[in-house]
């Protein structure tokens, strides 16, 4: 059917449905007086469709109560409208912010984010990839680069466009959006040195790849300053939490009483450390400076407000989704590795 001129009001006629009674894309195209191909492109938000035609198609879809059939779309295009997003945890507000931004970017254009949780387990991530890639997703978003060789081969061999979140790489053919975890930690450690602190501890939990990159930034800064002491590191494989932060500060002050500043790898640990310092009547920052990472909710409301590194979670979600959209459309990506940086938030705890 040729596309009719825009501006003509829609006249609803009884659509011809499949035997299931489901309204089809052809029904929408017939009511909007456009071709099925134009209707499909308009509903997917593709460029090149006149705004007037997009409006007609959307109005027709609303009038008919049209719901796209993902199975039919996948069969016709060799791709579904689903975009798996693999993150380590949903209990971490860091990844919730990223997911929310991805959803807000993809959903209006007809794509559905499918959340997969890896629990920091490369084998679990590999199984998720096998499951999701079998359904021919439109694109894929994954966290970082720490995965099994099999998982890397699954991604590369699938032909599915993929963008890596939270970290950066210059490897050819690999797309990433994030910031330098190591440089951010270096900057925080340098801030504590500049404030005159001499015995700076690094306290970490979970010990995932990004936490270990922060540890390297801490070490590099102190080594360059001639002040690195491995005994001032306190690393726990347990999941990060406010409770654990309090426990680790207790242990640190018992076993390394000479410490005058603590750089926690994450804000929930640092918040727990601040609460423990209050309970122990340790003056912050008079006796002990405390700093965190990520600028999570509530850090600016702690007593005293927490010095931390603000990471661009929302911007990473939006930019990675836009980059993936370009890849899914076959458009060139001028900058395959996007560094969104970080911000040092100096507050009263340091």
Buried (B, 14 or more C-beta within 10 A) or exposed (E): BEBEEBEEEEEEEEBEEEEEEEBBBBBBBBBBBBBBEBBBBBBBBBEEBEEEBBEBBBBBBEBBEBEBBEEEBBEEEEBBBBBBBBBBBEEBBBBBBBBBBBBBBBEEBBBBBBEBBBEBEBEBBBBBBEEBBEBBBBBBBBBBBBBEEEBBEBBEEBEBBBBBBBBBBEEEEBBBBBBBBBBBBBBBBBBBBEBEBEBBBBBBBBBBBBBBBBBEBBBBBBEEEEBBEEEBBBBBEEBBBBBBBBBBBBEBBEEBEEBBBBBBBBBBBBBBBBBBBBEEEBEBBEEBBBBBBBBBEBBEEBEBBBBBBBBBBBBBBBBBBBBBBBBBEEEEBEEBBBBBEBEBBBBEBB
